[in-house]
Amino acid sequence: MSKTFFITTAIDYTNGAPHIGHAYEKVLADAIARHQRLLGRDVFFLTGVDQHGQKVQQSAQKLGIEPAAFVEDITSRFIALWEKLDISYDAWAATTGDIHKHCVQGILQRLWNEGKIYKAAQSGHYSVRQEQFLTEKERGPDGTFGEEWGEVVEIQEENYFFKLAENRDWLLALIDKRSQEGRSMVLPEFRTAELRNAVEKISGDLCISRPKSRLTWGIELPFDPDFVTYVWFDALSNYISFAGYDATPGADLSIFHTRWPALHVIGKDILAPPHGIYWTIMLHALGFADDDIPNFLVHGWWNIAGAKMSKSLGNSVDPSALADHYGTAALRYYLLTDINTGRDADFSTDRLEQRYNAELANSLGNLLNRSLSMAKRYRESRLRRMDSPLAALAGEKTAAYDTAMNTYQVQTALEHVMDFVTRCNAYVEETAPWKLAKDPSQSDKLDEVLYTLAESLRIVSILMSPILPKESAAIRSQLQWTGPATMGNTAWGLLPDGHELGNPVPLFPRIEAPAE
């Protein structure tokens, strides 16, 4: 079986509504997945929800409902948003699912049998909000724990621990090896140093259980029914449980091996320690080869005036409301053009409106409308296949776009596309088809211009399809070109001689400021 391109996002915690960071991560991963499909690759795009944990249990108790009902409601909001944003995922991970529970318990049992999990007493300060024990390094200068930890209590209890520290040197060596080979484990590469620094600080093992006396909403340890597993062996394992992995001896892993390893698209705040340390060492402990340790595409945060969005600060942004107000196309385009993959950016509805109006409405939308209108007016919408002065530029920009997309620099890829659209609009002004149409001696030149514009739009529609799938399909529909949207079909000259174009239909209506 051929190798599948496996891309997955971090699963979203069902203890609150979706925010703009969730939306950006999914749209980014969706654009990458759709581009890989343009290349003709099989794609397995996994996303989903993390439904267990103490915070969920507490939130449900406050509402007087069962945790299962609580997470079902939150999960439905995520699913509705991804449908609204046209996220083309292939599989949905919900950690309450039976497939996941079977996989997690199989992993835990195997590691317990192999002596990689042990039981020990633990005492100290515990953050109820973050569901973790705190160390002295979490204390502030005044000796107290900051507000970010919420309620902190002193507890003493027995728990189960995963042997983490003994794998420190292995992980450091792997990070260095990948970097030396030019295939960094973390993209953008500047974040590799952050991960390496965090690995060097590993000093102890990882608590992976919670007693049922204070947490029942979780997956029960198969070797001790008085405990449930904590988030690490639950949520992180979704990346393999829903891709066909089974820790049971002799299990059929043939489908899983066609997919793994995955590209994990995650936020910078969960690179270290959860993904870059806990998850990689978990896989190593399960016997995954070094080449099967996944890569991480780490994106930045959307801020408001330089400050991280937060419900407590009252500056969070509801992506569903934005999509309802501005449309899915405007939101998807803005999220992928106004942030450089891996960096932070300030969210701004003014910028969203400006980008949409300038680049989609005025540039691409206007080019489509005027090109089809002129073809209809001057040639009854029929084209003559002609050589074009823009053919070489189209090939150059397509290659640059493809290189950027293959390195997950979606913003850069879109800059190449819009540079070409801008050049096409300039070409219209330079050639003035309305003047050519009045001069019979310029008939061939007019045909060249009309063919150039239509063929350019056809290519642009393919390049834009990972970002604006529905609108790109609408462009091809207006062009009446029915070929498949693939990178192979971005070659110049595929509109045949005598091809008939459709009628222009406004595609990107301007966003107008409300009247004062």
C-alpha positions in Angstrom: 0.0 0.0 0.0 1.2 3.5 -0.8 2.3 5.9 2.0 -0.3 8.2 3.2 0.3 11.8 4.2 -0.9 11.8 7.9 -1.6 15.2 9.4 -3.2 15.8 12.8 -4.0 18.8 15.0 -4.0 18.8 18.7 -7.4 17.7 20.0 -9.4 20.4 21.6 -10.3 20.2 25.3 -14.0 20.1 25.8 -14.2 22.4 28.8 -15.0 25.6 26.9 -16.2 27.0 23.6 -13.9 27.1 20.5 -11.8 30.3 20.1 -9.8 31.8 17.3 -6.7 29.8 18.1 -8.6 26.6 17.6 -9.9 27.9 14.2 -6.5 29.0 13.0 -4.9 25.6 13.8 -7.6 23.7 11.9 -7.7 26.0 8.9 -3.9 25.8 8.7 -3.9 22.0 8.8 -6.8 21.9 6.4 -4.9 24.0 3.8 -1.8 21.7 4.1 -4.0 18.6 3.8 -5.8 20.0 0.7 -2.5 20.9 -0.9 -1.2 17.4 -0.5 -4.4 16.1 -2.1 -3.6 18.5 -5.1 -0.3 16.6 -5.4 -2.3 13.4 -5.8 -1.4 11.9 -2.4 -3.6 9.9 -0.1 -4.3 12.1 3.0 -5.4 11.1 6.5 -6.4 14.3 8.4 -7.2 13.6 12.0 -8.7 16.0 14.5 -11.0 15.8 17.4 -11.7 16.4 21.1 -10.2 15.6 24.5 -13.2 14.8 26.7 -11.8 13.5 30.0 -10.3 15.2 33.1 -10.9 16.8 36.4 -11.9 20.2 35.0 -14.6 18.6 32.9 -15.8 16.7 35.8 -16.0 19.8 38.0 -17.7 21.9 35.3 -20.4 19.2 34.9 -20.9 19.0 38.6 -21.5 22.8 38.8 -24.2 22.4 36.2 -25.7 19.4 37.8 -25.3 17.1 34.8 -23.2 14.1 33.9 -19.8 14.7 32.4 -20.8 12.7 29.3 -23.7 15.2 28.6 -21.4 18.2 29.3 -18.8 17.1 26.8 -21.4 16.1 24.2 -22.7 19.7 24.2 -19.2 21.2 23.9 -18.2 18.7 21.2 -21.2 19.6 19.1 -20.0 23.2 19.1 -16.6 22.2 17.7 -18.1 19.9 15.1 -20.5 22.7 14.0 -17.6 25.2 13.7 -15.4 22.9 11.6 -18.3 22.2 9.3 -18.9 26.0 9.0 -15.2 26.5 8.2 -15.1 23.7 5.7 -12.5 21.7 7.5 -11.9 18.5 5.4 -10.9 16.1 8.2 -10.9 12.3 7.4 -11.3 11.0 11.0 -12.7 12.4 14.2 -11.0 11.5 17.5 -13.2 11.6 20.6 -11.4 10.2 23.7 -14.6 8.7 25.1 -14.8 6.3 22.1 -14.4 2.6 22.6 -11.6 2.3 20.1 -9.6 4.8 22.0 -10.2 3.3 25.4 -9.1 -0.1 24.1 -5.9 1.3 22.7 -5.0 3.4 25.8 -5.6 0.5 28.1 -3.5 -1.8 25.9 -0.7 0.7 25.9 -0.8 1.1 29.7 -0.9 -2.7 30.3 2.0 -3.3 28.0 4.2 -0.6 29.6 3.2 -1.9 33.1 4.1 -5.4 32.1 7.5 -4.2 30.8 8.3 -2.3 34.1 8.1 1.1 32.5 5.3 2.2 34.9 5.5 2.0 38.7 3.6 3.0 41.7 4.9 5.5 44.3 3.8 7.9 47.0 3.5 11.6 46.0 2.9 14.7 48.1 3.0 18.4 47.5 1.1 21.4 46.2 -1.5 20.5 43.5 -3.2 22.9 41.1 -6.8 22.0 40.7 -7.2 24.1 37.6 -4.1 22.7 35.8 -4.6 19.2 37.2 -0.9 18.8 38.2 1.5 18.8 41.1 3.6 22.0 41.3 7.3 22.4 42.1 9.2 25.2 43.7 10.0 26.6 40.3 6.3 27.5 39.9 6.4 29.7 42.9 6.6 33.5 42.4 9.2 35.7 44.1 6.8 36.2 47.0 6.6 32.5 47.6 3.1 32.1 46.4 1.7 30.4 43.3 0.4 32.7 40.6 -3.2 33.2 39.5 -2.7 31.0 36.5 -2.6 27.9 38.7 -6.0 28.7 40.3 -6.8 26.9 43.5 -3.7 25.2 45.0 -4.1 22.6 47.7 -1.6 20.3 49.6 -2.3 16.6 49.1 -0.5 13.3 49.6 -1.4 10.2 47.7 -0.1 7.2 45.8 0.0 7.4 42.1 1.5 5.6 39.1 4.5 7.0 37.3 5.9 6.6 33.8 9.7 6.3 33.6 10.6 9.5 31.8 14.0 10.6 33.0 15.8 7.5 31.8 15.0 8.5 28.2 16.4 12.0 28.4 19.7 11.3 26.7 18.0 9.3 23.9 15.7 12.3 23.1 18.5 14.8 23.1 20.5 12.6 20.7 17.5 12.2 18.4 16.8 16.0 18.3 20.5 16.6 17.4 20.5 13.9 14.8 17.4 15.2 13.0 18.9 18.7 13.0 22.2 17.5 11.6 20.4 15.6 8.8 18.5 18.8 7.9 15.1 17.4 8.9 14.4 19.2 12.1 11.9 17.5 14.5 10.3 20.9 15.0 9.2 23.5 12.4 10.0 26.3 12.3 13.5 25.3 13.2 14.0 28.1 15.6 11.7 26.3 18.0 14.0 23.3 18.2 16.2 25.1 20.7 13.2 25.6 23.0 12.5 21.9 22.9 16.1 20.9 23.5 16.4 23.2 26.4 13.3 21.7 28.0 14.6 18.2 27.5 17.9 19.0 29.2 15.9 20.0 32.3 14.2 16.6 32.7 14.9 15.4 36.2 12.1 13.2 37.3 9.4 10.8 36.1 5.8 11.5 34.9 2.8 11.0 37.1 0.2 9.4 34.8 -2.7 8.5 37.1 -5.3 10.0 39.4 -7.1 8.1 42.2 -10.9 7.6 41.6 -11.4 9.2 45.0 -11.1 12.6 43.3 -11.4 11.8 39.6 -13.7 9.3 38.1 -14.2 10.8 34.6 -11.3 9.1 32.8 -10.0 5.8 31.4 -9.5 3.2 34.1 -6.0 1.7 34.6 -6.3 -1.9 33.4 -4.0 -3.1 36.2 -5.6 -1.1 39.0 -9.4 -0.2 38.9 -9.0 2.3 41.7 -7.2 4.7 39.3 -7.8 6.4 36.0 -5.1 7.5 33.6 -4.2 11.2 33.5 -4.3 13.3 30.4 -0.9 12.2 28.9 -1.7 8.6 28.2 -5.3 9.5 27.3 -5.3 12.6 25.1 -1.9 12.2 23.4 -2.6 8.6 22.5 -5.4 9.7 20.1 -2.8 10.3 17.4 -2.3 6.6 17.1 -5.5 5.1 18.5 -7.7 6.6 15.7 -5.0 5.8 13.1 -5.2 2.1 13.6 -2.7 1.4 16.3 -3.3 -1.5 18.8 -0.8 -2.4 21.5 -2.3 -5.9 21.8 0.4 -8.5 20.8 -0.2 -9.8 17.3 -2.6 -7.0 16.3 -2.8 -6.2 12.6 -1.0 -2.8 12.2 -0.9 -2.9 8.3 -3.1 0.2 7.9 -1.4 2.0 10.7 2.0 1.6 9.1 0.8 3.1 5.8 -0.1 6.3 7.7 2.5 6.8 10.5 4.4 8.9 11.2 2.2 12.0 11.4 2.9 15.7 11.1 1.5 17.2 14.3 0.2 20.7 14.0 0.2 22.2 17.5 0.4 25.5 19.4 3.7 26.7 20.8 2.4 26.4 24.4 2.1 22.6 24.1 5.4 21.7 22.4 7.2 21.2 25.6 6.7 19.2 27.6 3.5 17.5 26.4 4.3 16.7 22.8 8.0 17.2 22.3 8.9 15.3 25.5 6.1 13.2 27.0 4.7 12.0 23.6 8.0 11.2 21.9 9.2 9.3 25.0 5.9 7.4 25.2 6.4 6.3 21.6 10.0 5.3 22.2 8.9 3.2 25.2 6.4 1.4 23.0 9.2 0.4 20.6 8.7 3.0 17.8 11.8 3.4 15.8 13.6 6.7 15.7 12.4 7.4 12.2 8.8 6.9 13.4 9.0 9.7 16.0 6.8 12.4 14.5 7.6 16.0 13.5 5.8 19.0 14.9 4.6 22.1 13.0 4.4 24.6 15.8 2.3 27.7 15.2 2.1 30.9 17.2 -0.7 32.7 19.0 -3.2 35.2 17.9 -3.0 38.2 20.2 -5.0 41.3 20.8 -2.8 44.4 20.9 0.2 42.3 21.8 -1.6 40.4 24.7 -2.6 36.8 24.5 -6.3 36.3 24.1 -8.0 35.1 27.3 -11.6 34.8 28.5 -10.5 36.2 31.8 -9.2 39.4 30.1 -12.4 39.6 28.0 -10.5 39.8 24.7 -11.3 36.4 23.2 -12.7 36.2 19.7 -15.5 33.9 18.7 -14.7 32.4 15.3 -18.2 31.2 14.6 -19.6 34.7 15.0 -16.8 36.0 12.7 -17.7 33.4 10.0 -21.4 34.4 10.3 -20.6 38.1 10.0 -17.8 38.1 7.3 -18.3 34.7 5.7 -16.1 31.6 5.8 -13.9 32.7 2.8 -13.0 36.0 4.5 -12.1 34.4 7.8 -10.1 31.5 6.2 -8.2 33.9 4.0 -7.4 36.3 6.8 -6.2 33.6 9.2 -3.8 32.2 6.6 -2.4 35.5 5.2 -2.0 37.7 8.3 0.2 35.4 10.3 3.6 33.8 9.4 3.5 30.1 10.3 5.3 29.8 13.7 5.1 33.4 14.7 2.5 35.4 16.7 0.2 37.9 15.2 -2.3 40.5 16.4 -5.9 39.8 15.4 -7.8 42.7 13.9 -11.2 42.8 12.2 -10.0 46.0 10.5 -7.2 44.0 8.9 -9.6 41.2 8.0 -11.8 43.7 6.2 -8.9 45.4 4.5 -7.3 42.2 3.2 -10.6 40.8 2.0 -11.6 44.0 0.2 -8.2 44.7 -1.3 -7.0 41.2 -2.2 -10.2 39.1 -2.8 -12.9 41.6 -3.8 -10.8 44.3 -5.6 -8.0 42.1 -7.0 -9.1 38.5 -7.6 -12.9 39.0 -7.7 -12.5 42.0 -10.0 -10.1 40.2 -12.3 -12.6 37.3 -12.7 -15.6 39.6 -13.3 -13.9 41.8 -15.9 -12.2 39.0 -17.7 -15.4 37.0 -18.3 -17.3 40.2 -19.1 -14.9 41.3 -21.7 -14.8 37.8 -23.2 -18.6 37.8 -23.4 -18.7 41.3 -24.9 -15.9 40.9 -27.4 -15.9 37.2 -28.3 -19.3 35.8 -27.2 -17.3 34.1 -24.4 -15.3 31.9 -26.9 -11.5 31.7 -26.6 -8.8 31.2 -29.1 -5.8 29.3 -27.7 -2.9 31.7 -27.9 0.7 32.0 -26.7 1.0 34.3 -23.7 3.6 36.7 -22.3 2.4 35.6 -18.8 2.9 31.9 -19.3 6.5 31.8 -17.9 5.5 33.9 -14.9 2.6 31.6 -14.1 5.0 28.7 -14.1 7.4 30.5 -11.9 4.8 31.6 -9.3 3.3 28.1 -9.3 6.6 26.5 -8.5 7.3 29.0 -5.8 3.8 28.4 -4.3 4.4 24.7 -4.3 7.7 25.0 -2.6 6.2 27.2 0.1 3.2 24.9 0.7 5.5 21.9 0.9 7.4 23.6 3.7 4.1 24.7 5.4 4.6 28.4 4.8 1.1 29.1 3.7 1.3 32.8 4.0 4.3 32.9 1.6 2.5 30.6 -0.8 -0.4 33.0 -0.9 1.8 36.0 -1.5 3.1 34.3 -4.7 -0.5 33.7 -5.9 -1.6 37.2 -5.2 1.5 38.6 -6.8 0.5 36.8 -10.0 -3.1 38.1 -9.7 -1.8 41.6 -9.3 0.3 41.2 -12.4 -2.7 40.0 -14.3 -4.6 43.1 -13.3 -1.7 45.2 -14.4 -1.7 43.3 -17.7 -5.3 44.3 -18.3 -4.4 48.0 -17.8 -1.3 47.7 -20.1 -3.1 46.0 -23.0 -6.5 47.9 -22.7 -8.7 45.2 -24.3 -11.5 47.8 -24.7 -9.2 49.7 -27.1 -8.0 46.5 -28.9 -11.6 45.6 -29.6 -12.1 48.8 -31.6 -9.1 48.0 -33.9 -9.6 45.1 -36.3 -5.8 44.9 -36.8 -5.4 44.1 -33.1 -7.8 41.0 -33.3 -5.0 38.5 -32.5 -3.8 40.6 -29.6 -7.3 40.8 -28.1 -7.6 37.0 -28.3 -4.2 36.7 -26.7 -5.3 38.9 -23.8 -8.6 37.1 -23.2 -7.0 33.7 -23.3 -4.2 34.8 -21.0 -6.7 36.1 -18.4 -8.9 33.0 -18.5 -6.1 30.6 -18.3 -4.4 32.6 -15.5 -7.7 32.5 -13.5 -7.9 28.7 -14.1 -4.5 28.2 -12.6 -5.1 30.6 -9.8 -8.3 28.7 -8.9 -6.3 25.5 -8.4 -3.6 27.2 -6.3 -6.3 28.9 -4.1 -8.4 25.7 -3.6 -6.6 24.6 -0.4 -7.4 28.1 1.1 -10.8 28.9 -0.4 -12.1 25.5 -1.6 -15.7 26.6 -2.4 -14.8 29.9 -4.0 -12.1 28.3 -6.1 -14.6 25.7 -7.4 -16.9 28.6 -8.2 -14.2 30.2 -10.3 -13.7 27.0 -12.3 -17.5 26.8 -12.7 -17.7 30.3 -14.2 -14.8 29.4 -16.5 -16.7 26.2 -17.4 -13.5 24.2 -16.9 -14.3 20.7 -15.5 -10.8 19.2 -15.2 -9.7 18.0 -11.8 -8.0 20.5 -9.5 -4.5 19.0 -9.2 -1.1 20.5 -9.3 -0.5 18.6 -12.6 -3.3 20.7 -14.1 -1.5 24.0 -13.3 0.5 23.7 -16.5 -0.2 26.5 -18.9 -2.5 26.1 -21.8 -5.1 23.5 -20.8 -8.1 25.6 -21.8 -8.6 24.3 -25.4 -9.1 26.3 -28.6 -12.7 27.3 -28.9 -13.4 26.9 -25.2 -16.6 28.7 -24.1 -16.6 30.6 -20.8 -19.6 31.0 -18.6 -21.2 34.1 -17.4 -19.6 36.3 -14.7 -21.2 36.2 -11.2 -19.8 38.4 -8.5 -17.9 36.1 -6.1 -16.4 38.4 -3.5 -18.8 41.2 -2.6 -17.0 44.0 -0.8 -17.4 44.4 2.9 -18.9 47.8 3.4 -18.6 49.9 6.5 -22.0 50.5 8.2 -23.5 53.9 7.4 -23.0 56.4 10.2 
